[in-house]
Amino acid sequence: MCRRRGWKRSSLDPTGPRHRSPKGAVLLHRSLRSFRLQLFCCALALRASSALAEVNFPARFLAAEAGVGPFDVAITDLDQDGRPDLIVTNSASNTISVLLGNGDGTFQPHSDFTTGRRPGSLAIGDLNLDGWTDVVTSNEKASTVSVLLGHGDGTFGPKADLGTRRDLRCVRLGDLNGDGKLDLATSNSAHDSIEIRFRNGDGTFSSSMTIRGGLTPRAVTIAIFYRAA
């Protein structure tokens, strides 16, 4: 059956009467199709959210007491029993706390070891090549780095302090000169610099070398960003 030009059936109701302006009918049809798509997407989102709401996670929270003002924490096996232990810096009590792990997520009461004033960041590693974990802390108020050599049983010897620039914020350990020994890097935000100290192999460090960086550096990390083939 032939139709007169300029007339067509409504695209919304194929059985309905004929209407003028087919362009308007097409636009209306597209808008309704978009509306239906939005409703479909909303239905999918509601179904997905309801499915996520049905997932239950075990609510288990374990607390372990450390010193006053805990700031930074490291996890390692300090006493060679195969269980993770905790080392925590306590900025208000000028100590590190050692919490030996029981292997089930709980820990023994903490033992404390003295550092410099206001310890913040900490780093761990074997500094004197005896096979035991040692600790260094950045002491903001004292402008020092404390070095505590480990005994391999969860205890540490007395601290040895290294003087640094003021406003010390972060400390990291890593082999910076490729000699197989852990070197020391610190960020000093008041002096816009990074300090490097190379290790001597007996747990002591050489004099510092300063690298100028950006303004007020607060953190530093050590990594290999490029290695030639």
Secondary structure, 3 states (H helix, E strand, C coil): CCCCCCCEECCCCCCCCEECCHHHHHHHHHHHHHHHHHHHHHHHHHHHHHHHHCCCCCCCCCCCCCCCCEEEEEEECCCCCCCCEEEEEECCCCEEEEECECCCCCECCCEEEECCCCEEEEEEECCCCCCCCEEEEEECCCCEEEEECECCCCCECCCEEEECCCCEEEEEEECCCCCCCCEEEEEEHHHCEEEEECECCCCCECCCEEEECCCCCCCCCCCCCCCCC
